[in-house]
Amino acid sequence: MNKPNHISDTIKEVFESIDKTNSPGVSKKNILASWETVVGEKAAAHSKPIELRGETLLVSVDSTVWIYQLRLKEKELLKKLKTLLGVEGIKKIRLRAGQ
């Protein structure tokens, strides 16, 4: 029987995955540091970027209400990410229910 991974191992894997798939200039550090500025304090408390797959930023959101709110603002959020990160590597935000 396989022993479950410790949460710190899982987090490390997520960050490594983000680093491997990023466009030049886009890093996990930049995305995470910019997230609250991009979405605002309240939305940031309910959402977190978890992975960048090609040009799509995957974001875990804790409720469908916040998924709806963030989906309505996707174009605005992409524009803010582009401005803050100085790159055009993120073209889409995929929101999914998570913790």
ChimeraX commands (.cxc) that place a marker at each C-alpha (Angstrom):
marker #1 position 0.00,0.00,0.00 radius 0.5
marker #1 position 1.33,3.44,-0.94 radius 0.5
marker #1 position 1.93,5.93,1.82 radius 0.5
marker #1 position 0.18,9.28,1.18 radius 0.5
marker #1 position 2.38,12.27,0.34 radius 0.5
marker #1 position 2.93,14.95,2.95 radius 0.5
marker #1 position 1.32,18.28,2.00 radius 0.5
marker #1 position 4.74,19.98,1.79 radius 0.5
marker #1 position 5.80,17.45,-0.88 radius 0.5
marker #1 position 2.63,18.15,-2.85 radius 0.5
marker #1 position 3.16,21.91,-2.67 radius 0.5
marker #1 position 6.75,21.50,-3.81 radius 0.5
marker #1 position 5.59,19.43,-6.80 radius 0.5
marker #1 position 3.04,22.09,-7.77 radius 0.5
marker #1 position 5.66,24.85,-7.67 radius 0.5
marker #1 position 8.12,22.76,-9.67 radius 0.5
marker #1 position 5.40,22.11,-12.22 radius 0.5
marker #1 position 4.68,25.84,-12.51 radius 0.5
marker #1 position 8.38,26.57,-13.04 radius 0.5
marker #1 position 8.75,23.89,-15.73 radius 0.5
marker #1 position 5.80,25.04,-17.82 radius 0.5
marker #1 position 6.18,28.80,-17.58 radius 0.5
marker #1 position 6.91,31.19,-20.36 radius 0.5
marker #1 position 10.10,33.19,-19.93 radius 0.5
marker #1 position 9.57,35.93,-17.35 radius 0.5
marker #1 position 6.63,34.21,-15.66 radius 0.5
marker #1 position 7.53,32.50,-12.42 radius 0.5
marker #1 position 5.57,31.05,-9.53 radius 0.5
marker #1 position 7.05,33.74,-7.33 radius 0.5
marker #1 position 5.80,36.51,-9.63 radius 0.5
marker #1 position 2.36,34.98,-10.05 radius 0.5
marker #1 position 1.85,34.38,-6.34 radius 0.5
marker #1 position 3.23,37.79,-5.39 radius 0.5
marker #1 position 0.94,39.50,-7.89 radius 0.5
marker #1 position -2.23,37.50,-7.26 radius 0.5
marker #1 position -3.70,39.64,-4.46 radius 0.5
marker #1 position -2.96,42.82,-6.41 radius 0.5
marker #1 position -4.62,41.33,-9.48 radius 0.5
marker #1 position -7.82,39.97,-7.90 radius 0.5
marker #1 position -8.10,42.01,-4.71 radius 0.5
marker #1 position -7.80,41.01,-1.08 radius 0.5
marker #1 position -11.22,39.33,-0.73 radius 0.5
marker #1 position -10.94,37.25,-3.90 radius 0.5
marker #1 position -7.34,36.31,-3.07 radius 0.5
marker #1 position -8.56,34.88,0.25 radius 0.5
marker #1 position -10.77,32.49,-1.75 radius 0.5
marker #1 position -8.49,31.64,-4.66 radius 0.5
marker #1 position -4.92,30.63,-5.39 radius 0.5
marker #1 position -2.95,30.06,-8.58 radius 0.5
marker #1 position -1.77,26.46,-8.62 radius 0.5
marker #1 position -0.26,25.77,-12.04 radius 0.5
marker #1 position 0.58,27.31,-15.37 radius 0.5
marker #1 position -0.01,24.97,-18.32 radius 0.5
marker #1 position 1.24,26.59,-21.46 radius 0.5
marker #1 position -0.71,29.83,-21.69 radius 0.5
marker #1 position -3.40,28.83,-19.18 radius 0.5
marker #1 position -3.20,29.73,-15.50 radius 0.5
marker #1 position -5.03,27.19,-13.33 radius 0.5
marker #1 position -6.56,28.68,-10.21 radius 0.5
marker #1 position -8.08,26.80,-7.29 radius 0.5
marker #1 position -11.17,28.54,-5.92 radius 0.5
marker #1 position -12.97,27.58,-2.71 radius 0.5
marker #1 position -16.56,28.11,-3.88 radius 0.5
marker #1 position -18.66,28.30,-7.02 radius 0.5
marker #1 position -19.70,31.84,-6.07 radius 0.5
marker #1 position -16.07,32.99,-6.33 radius 0.5
marker #1 position -15.57,31.01,-9.53 radius 0.5
marker #1 position -18.47,32.94,-11.04 radius 0.5
marker #1 position -17.13,36.30,-9.78 radius 0.5
marker #1 position -13.64,35.66,-11.13 radius 0.5
marker #1 position -14.93,34.30,-14.44 radius 0.5
marker #1 position -16.83,37.56,-15.00 radius 0.5
marker #1 position -13.56,39.47,-14.59 radius 0.5
marker #1 position -11.26,37.15,-16.58 radius 0.5
marker #1 position -10.33,39.68,-19.29 radius 0.5
marker #1 position -9.58,42.34,-16.67 radius 0.5
marker #1 position -7.50,39.88,-14.62 radius 0.5
marker #1 position -5.49,38.83,-17.68 radius 0.5
marker #1 position -4.79,42.47,-18.47 radius 0.5
marker #1 position -3.62,43.11,-14.90 radius 0.5
marker #1 position -1.38,40.02,-14.95 radius 0.5
marker #1 position 0.15,41.18,-18.23 radius 0.5
marker #1 position 0.80,44.64,-16.80 radius 0.5
marker #1 position 2.23,43.44,-13.49 radius 0.5
marker #1 position 4.35,40.62,-14.89 radius 0.5
marker #1 position 5.39,42.41,-18.05 radius 0.5
marker #1 position 4.78,39.36,-20.24 radius 0.5
marker #1 position 2.04,38.05,-22.49 radius 0.5
marker #1 position 2.51,34.39,-21.57 radius 0.5
marker #1 position -0.86,33.98,-19.83 radius 0.5
marker #1 position -3.81,34.02,-22.23 radius 0.5
marker #1 position -6.50,32.19,-20.24 radius 0.5
marker #1 position -7.47,31.60,-16.62 radius 0.5
marker #1 position -9.05,28.25,-15.78 radius 0.5
marker #1 position -10.93,28.27,-12.49 radius 0.5
marker #1 position -11.71,25.06,-10.65 radius 0.5
marker #1 position -13.24,24.20,-7.33 radius 0.5
marker #1 position -10.70,23.17,-4.77 radius 0.5
marker #1 position -9.51,23.94,-1.30 radius 0.5
marker link #1:1,2 radius 0.2
marker link #1:2,3 radius 0.2
marker link #1:3,4 radius 0.2
marker link #1:4,5 radius 0.2
marker link #1:5,6 radius 0.2
marker link #1:6,7 radius 0.2
marker link #1:7,8 radius 0.2
marker link #1:8,9 radius 0.2
marker link #1:9,10 radius 0.2
marker link #1:10,11 radius 0.2
marker link #1:11,12 radius 0.2
marker link #1:12,13 radius 0.2
marker link #1:13,14 radius 0.2
marker link #1:14,15 radius 0.2
marker link #1:15,16 radius 0.2
marker link #1:16,17 radius 0.2
marker link #1:17,18 radius 0.2
marker link #1:18,19 radius 0.2
marker link #1:19,20 radius 0.2
marker link #1:20,21 radius 0.2
marker link #1:21,22 radius 0.2
marker link #1:22,23 radius 0.2
marker link #1:23,24 radius 0.2
marker link #1:24,25 radius 0.2
marker link #1:25,26 radius 0.2
marker link #1:26,27 radius 0.2
marker link #1:27,28 radius 0.2
marker link #1:28,29 radius 0.2
marker link #1:29,30 radius 0.2
marker link #1:30,31 radius 0.2
marker link #1:31,32 radius 0.2
marker link #1:32,33 radius 0.2
marker link #1:33,34 radius 0.2
marker link #1:34,35 radius 0.2
marker link #1:35,36 radius 0.2
marker link #1:36,37 radius 0.2
marker link #1:37,38 radius 0.2
marker link #1:38,39 radius 0.2
marker link #1:39,40 radius 0.2
marker link #1:40,41 radius 0.2
marker link #1:41,42 radius 0.2
marker link #1:42,43 radius 0.2
marker link #1:43,44 radius 0.2
marker link #1:44,45 radius 0.2
marker link #1:45,46 radius 0.2
marker link #1:46,47 radius 0.2
marker link #1:47,48 radius 0.2
marker link #1:48,49 radius 0.2
marker link #1:49,50 radius 0.2
marker link #1:50,51 radius 0.2
marker link #1:51,52 radius 0.2
marker link #1:52,53 radius 0.2
marker link #1:53,54 radius 0.2
marker link #1:54,55 radius 0.2
marker link #1:55,56 radius 0.2
marker link #1:56,57 radius 0.2
marker link #1:57,58 radius 0.2
marker link #1:58,59 radius 0.2
marker link #1:59,60 radius 0.2
marker link #1:60,61 radius 0.2
marker link #1:61,62 radius 0.2
marker link #1:62,63 radius 0.2
marker link #1:63,64 radius 0.2
marker link #1:64,65 radius 0.2
marker link #1:65,66 radius 0.2
marker link #1:66,67 radius 0.2
marker link #1:67,68 radius 0.2
marker link #1:68,69 radius 0.2
marker link #1:69,70 radius 0.2
marker link #1:70,71 radius 0.2
marker link #1:71,72 radius 0.2
marker link #1:72,73 radius 0.2
marker link #1:73,74 radius 0.2
marker link #1:74,75 radius 0.2
marker link #1:75,76 radius 0.2
marker link #1:76,77 radius 0.2
marker link #1:77,78 radius 0.2
marker link #1:78,79 radius 0.2
marker link #1:79,80 radius 0.2
marker link #1:80,81 radius 0.2
marker link #1:81,82 radius 0.2
marker link #1:82,83 radius 0.2
marker link #1:83,84 radius 0.2
marker link #1:84,85 radius 0.2
marker link #1:85,86 radius 0.2
marker link #1:86,87 radius 0.2
marker link #1:87,88 radius 0.2
marker link #1:88,89 radius 0.2
marker link #1:89,90 radius 0.2
marker link #1:90,91 radius 0.2
marker link #1:91,92 radius 0.2
marker link #1:92,93 radius 0.2
marker link #1:93,94 radius 0.2
marker link #1:94,95 radius 0.2
marker link #1:95,96 radius 0.2
marker link #1:96,97 radius 0.2
marker link #1:97,98 radius 0.2
marker link #1:98,99 radius 0.2
view
